[in-house]
Amino acid sequence: MREHFLEFLKLEEFQNIELEQSRLGLAHSFSRNKIALDVNRQDKPIIQSISLLELLDKDINTFSMRVKEWYSWHFPELAKIVSDNQTFVRLAHLIGDKSTETVTAEEVEQVVGDGELAERVLETSRNSMGQ
């Protein structure tokens, strides 16, 4: 096409500069149409959603680690008893200041899901001195 382009036009006064400009315009037009008909365009929101979920997961893990780190100054044994981040954060929110002892075994058991573990958490919170 490029080699015989001037023959297709059948205009001899067509100059090289105009030829380059028309090629560039054709390339831009072709690219615009190609992007508009991109079959992978439907995948872009899915890819962005997956990326967003991975970022949120990373942020939640970072925040959970911060809560563990900070709450461990007050009650360091809890991190050894409960390893799940979500359960740890719920217990930290429920227990709060462990010196007030307003938490019942039933409330802790609802969060932990195990009566024996709930008793262990309460007993350890009563005996813990913090760091």
DRENMARZA-264254 format. One record per residue: x, y, z of N, C-alpha, C in turn; residue number from 0; residue in one letter. Coordinates in steps of 0.2 Angstrom, whole numbers. Layout:
BEGIN
> X|Y|Z|X|Y|Z|X|Y|Z|NUM|a $
...
This chain:
BEGIN
> 4|-6|0|0|0|0|4|6|0|0|m $
> 9|6|4|14|12|5|18|13|-2|1|r $
> 20|8|-5|24|8|-11|20|11|-17|2|e $
> 14|9|-17|10|11|-23|4|16|-21|3|h $
> 5|20|-16|0|24|-13|-1|30|-18|4|f $
> 5|33|-21|4|38|-26|0|36|-32|5|l $
> 1|30|-34|-2|28|-40|-10|27|-39|6|e $
> -12|25|-33|-19|25|-32|-22|32|-32|7|f $
> -18|37|-30|-21|44|-30|-21|47|-37|8|l $
> -17|45|-41|-17|47|-48|-16|55|-48|9|k $
> -13|57|-43|-11|65|-43|-4|65|-43|10|l $
> -1|69|-47|7|69|-47|9|75|-43|11|e $
> 5|80|-42|7|86|-38|6|84|-31|12|e $
> 5|78|-29|5|77|-22|12|76|-19|13|f $
> 13|80|-14|20|81|-12|22|76|-6|14|q $
> 28|75|-5|30|70|1|28|72|8|15|n $
> 28|79|9|25|81|15|18|80|16|16|i $
> 14|81|11|7|79|12|6|72|12|17|e $
> 10|68|9|10|61|10|11|58|17|18|l $
> 16|61|20|17|60|27|12|62|32|19|e $
> 9|68|31|3|70|35|-3|65|34|20|q $
> -4|63|28|-10|59|27|-9|52|30|21|s $
> -3|50|29|-1|43|33|-2|44|40|22|r $
> 0|49|43|-1|50|50|-8|51|52|23|l $
> -12|54|48|-19|55|49|-23|48|49|24|g $
> -21|44|44|-23|38|43|-22|33|49|25|l $
> -15|33|51|-13|29|57|-17|31|63|26|a $
> -18|38|64|-22|40|70|-29|37|70|27|h $
> -32|38|64|-39|36|63|-40|28|64|28|s $
> -35|25|61|-35|17|62|-35|15|69|29|f $
> -30|19|73|-29|17|80|-35|19|84|30|s $
> -39|24|82|-45|26|86|-50|21|85|31|r $
> -51|19|79|-56|14|77|-54|7|80|32|n $
> -48|5|80|-45|-1|83|-47|-1|91|33|k $
> -46|5|94|-47|5|101|-54|5|103|34|i $
> -58|8|99|-66|8|100|-68|1|99|35|a $
> -65|-3|95|-68|-10|94|-64|-15|97|36|l $
> -60|-13|103|-56|-18|106|-60|-23|110|37|d $
> -58|-29|109|-62|-35|112|-60|-35|119|38|v $
> -54|-33|121|-52|-34|128|-55|-28|132|39|n $
> -58|-23|129|-61|-17|133|-65|-19|139|40|r $
> -69|-25|138|-73|-27|143|-70|-30|149|41|q $
> -63|-32|148|-59|-35|153|-56|-30|158|42|d $
> -56|-23|155|-53|-18|159|-56|-17|166|43|k $
> -63|-16|166|-66|-16|173|-65|-22|178|44|p $
> -65|-27|175|-63|-33|179|-56|-33|182|45|i $
> -51|-31|177|-44|-31|179|-44|-26|185|46|i $
> -47|-20|184|-47|-15|189|-50|-17|195|47|q $
> -55|-21|195|-59|-23|201|-54|-28|205|48|s $
> -51|-32|201|-47|-37|205|-41|-33|208|49|i $
> -38|-28|204|-33|-24|207|-35|-21|214|50|s $
> -41|-18|213|-44|-14|219|-45|-19|225|51|l $
> -47|-25|224|-48|-30|229|-41|-32|232|52|l $
> -36|-33|228|-30|-34|231|-27|-29|235|53|e $
> -28|-22|233|-26|-17|237|-30|-16|243|54|l $
> -36|-17|243|-40|-17|249|-38|-23|254|55|l $
> -36|-28|252|-34|-34|256|-27|-32|259|56|d $
> -23|-29|255|-16|-27|258|-17|-22|263|57|k $
> -22|-17|262|-23|-11|267|-26|-14|273|58|d $
> -31|-19|273|-34|-22|279|-29|-26|283|59|i $
> -24|-29|279|-19|-33|283|-14|-28|287|60|n $
> -13|-22|283|-9|-17|286|-12|-14|293|61|t $
> -18|-13|292|-22|-10|298|-23|-15|303|62|f $
> -24|-21|302|-24|-26|307|-18|-27|311|63|s $
> -12|-27|307|-6|-27|310|-4|-22|315|64|m $
> -7|-16|313|-6|-10|317|-10|-10|323|65|r $
> -16|-13|323|-20|-14|329|-17|-19|333|66|v $
> -14|-24|330|-11|-29|335|-5|-26|338|67|k $
> -1|-23|334|5|-20|337|3|-15|343|68|e $
> -2|-10|342|-4|-5|347|-7|-8|353|69|w $
> -12|-13|352|-16|-16|357|-11|-21|361|70|y $
> -6|-23|358|-1|-28|362|2|-24|367|71|s $
> 3|-17|367|6|-14|372|1|-14|379|72|w $
> -5|-15|377|-10|-15|383|-11|-23|385|73|h $
> -12|-27|380|-13|-34|382|-9|-39|377|74|f $
> -3|-40|378|1|-43|373|0|-51|372|75|p $
> -3|-54|377|-5|-61|377|-10|-63|372|76|e $
> -15|-58|370|-20|-59|366|-18|-61|359|77|l $
> -12|-58|357|-10|-60|350|-7|-67|350|78|a $
> -5|-70|355|-3|-77|356|-9|-81|356|79|k $
> -14|-79|359|-20|-83|360|-24|-84|353|80|i $
> -25|-78|350|-30|-77|344|-25|-75|338|81|v $
> -25|-79|333|-21|-78|328|-25|-74|322|82|s $
> -31|-75|321|-35|-72|316|-36|-65|317|83|d $
> -34|-61|312|-34|-54|312|-41|-51|314|84|n $
> -46|-54|310|-53|-51|311|-55|-52|318|85|q $
> -54|-58|321|-56|-60|328|-52|-56|333|86|t $
> -46|-55|331|-42|-51|336|-44|-43|336|87|f $
> -46|-40|331|-49|-34|331|-55|-33|334|88|v $
> -60|-38|333|-66|-38|337|-65|-39|344|89|r $
> -61|-43|346|-59|-44|353|-56|-37|356|90|l $
> -52|-34|353|-49|-28|355|-54|-23|356|91|a $
> -59|-22|351|-64|-18|352|-69|-19|358|92|h $
> -70|-26|358|-75|-28|364|-72|-27|371|93|l $
> -65|-29|371|-62|-29|378|-60|-22|380|94|i $
> -57|-18|375|-55|-11|376|-50|-11|382|95|g $
> -52|-7|387|-47|-6|393|-49|-13|397|96|d $
> -44|-17|398|-45|-23|401|-46|-22|409|97|k $
> -44|-17|411|-45|-16|418|-52|-14|421|98|s $
> -56|-12|416|-63|-11|418|-67|-17|419|99|t $
> -65|-23|416|-69|-29|416|-76|-29|415|100|e $
> -79|-26|410|-86|-25|409|-88|-31|404|101|t $
> -83|-35|402|-85|-40|396|-87|-46|400|102|v $
> -92|-49|397|-94|-56|400|-91|-61|395|103|t $
> -91|-67|398|-89|-73|394|-93|-75|388|104|a $
> -100|-73|388|-104|-74|383|-103|-70|377|105|e $
> -101|-63|379|-99|-59|373|-93|-61|370|106|e $
> -88|-63|374|-82|-65|371|-83|-72|367|107|v $
> -87|-76|369|-88|-82|366|-92|-81|359|108|e $
> -96|-76|359|-99|-74|352|-94|-72|347|109|q $
> -89|-69|349|-84|-66|345|-79|-72|343|110|v $
> -77|-76|348|-72|-81|347|-75|-87|344|111|v $
> -81|-89|346|-85|-95|344|-83|-101|348|112|g $
> -79|-101|353|-77|-107|357|-77|-104|364|113|d $
> -81|-108|368|-82|-106|375|-75|-107|379|114|g $
> -71|-112|378|-65|-113|381|-60|-108|380|115|e $
> -60|-106|373|-55|-100|371|-58|-94|374|116|l $
> -64|-93|375|-67|-87|378|-65|-86|385|117|a $
> -65|-92|389|-63|-92|396|-55|-90|396|118|e $
> -52|-93|392|-44|-92|392|-43|-85|391|119|r $
> -46|-82|386|-45|-75|385|-47|-70|391|120|v $
> -52|-72|394|-54|-68|400|-50|-69|405|121|l $
> -48|-75|407|-43|-76|412|-36|-73|411|122|e $
> -34|-73|405|-27|-70|403|-28|-63|404|123|t $
> -34|-60|402|-34|-52|402|-34|-50|410|124|s $
> -37|-54|414|-37|-53|421|-30|-53|424|125|r $
> -26|-57|422|-19|-58|424|-14|-54|421|126|n $
> -15|-51|415|-10|-48|411|-8|-41|414|127|s $
> -2|-40|414|0|-33|416|2|-28|410|128|m $
> 2|-31|404|4|-27|399|11|-27|398|129|g $
> 14|-22|393|21|-22|392|24|-17|396|130|q $
